[in-house]
């Protein structure tokens, strides 16, 4: 599934709100019948258009630290 629309339509803000990456002023987001802060990470995956991974060698502790940020 893609999320498309013109520049400035709010696509990024909507996705960041669903993923709890930003705080929003009002309203509620429900995903699979539960508030998104509880349901999203268990039920969906996200692929962004940029890579935030370093191309060197990684240890599992390094990967856990990066994933915890998101």
GIKAZI-V150470 format. One record per pair of residues at least 24 apart in sequence whose ideal C-beta (glycine too) atoms are under 6 Angstrom apart, sorted by the first residue. I is the first residue (numbers start at 1). J is the second residue. Records with the same first field share a line. If there is no record, write none. Layout:
I=J, J
//
This chain:
none
//
